[in-house]
Structures are given as structure tokens and as C-alpha cells.
């Protein structure tokens, strides 16, 4: 009788340990998760960023504007990222200039294309070109700005990345005294994959 009970206990214990071992082995296997990468063809993102925007001229003084940018984009290949969106700006001086002018706080639209040097990696530097046009408080002769930029984007999860970029460009129209207008921008932001 004792022999039968001990045999049943040993067999039961063996089966139980086998089931526990199988369960532990299954939980120890890595889960199928999306990779933490930047730059993958077909990826669509929405982003929010902000920082500084400064228009300069040899004939006029423009304020430094703080910007908030919201937009979206898509990797049309692993290396090329097309994007567009809206930028709202305000000045640190708190001025509310209602007349149309360049460099004043306003709403802008932008669109551009970036090239990523290290696609499908966790961190990638990139360069790009952007066209920005002022939508509100705009002079009739204002044709917008072309901006060349460079930056770095890093994946912080399978769904989010952060980026830092800076750029400089020129206006496609001249200033009030026929002078060249330049623009300097800097951004810090986050992008979320859809």
C-alpha cells in the first residue's frame, strides 16, 4: 500500500514538475514584439515638436519665435521620409502685431523630404530639405522659405522615437529693402508610429 502511494506521489510530482517546467520554458521564450527601429518603408508617424525659429535680415530686426509644430509623415523607402504639417509660433516679447509681416508670430505650413543614413536601426542621423510658407499675417509678396536641415532620431520604444534637428535657409522673396532674408530653426520633438 505504501509502495503504491509513493509511486502515485512520484508520478504525480513528476507530471506536475514537467508541467511547471514547460510553462516556465514557454514564458522564458522572447515575445514577438515590434522592433525598436527608425526608418522602415511604409511606416506612418504623427509628431509634435517645438523650439526656436528666427528670421534675419540686414535691414530689419525680427523677434525670436518659439514654435509648436504638429505634423505627420511616411517612410516612402527605408531611407526617404516625406512629411508635412503646421507650425504655430509666438514671440517671447508677447507682442501681438496684427499687421502682415515676415518673422512675426503666425501659423505656417511646411512640407519636406529627409534622407536617413542608418535606416532600420535604433538611432539614425538624417538630412533634409523643407519648404515653409506663412499662412497668417502674410505679405502678398512673401513666397516662403527653403530650409536645409540635419538631425538625429532615436527609437525609445517600438512605437515612439525622439528627434533633435537644426536647419538654416533663405527666403524665396526679398525683404522690404530688397535684401536677402535668412531663417534659422531648431526643433526637439517626438514621433509616434501608427
HELIX and SHEET records of a PDB file:
HELIX    1   1 UNK A    2  UNK A   28  1                                  27    
SHEET    1   A 9 UNK A  44  UNK A  56  0                                        
SHEET    2   A 9 UNK A  64  UNK A  75 -1                                        
SHEET    3   A 9 UNK A  80  UNK A  91 -1                                        
SHEET    4   A 9 UNK A 107  UNK A 116 -1                                        
SHEET    5   A 9 UNK A 123  UNK A 134 -1                                        
SHEET    6   A 9 UNK A 145  UNK A 155 -1                                        
SHEET    7   A 9 UNK A 160  UNK A 171 -1                                        
SHEET    8   A 9 UNK A 182  UNK A 193 -1                                        
SHEET    9   A 9 UNK A  44  UNK A  56 -1                                        
END                                                                             
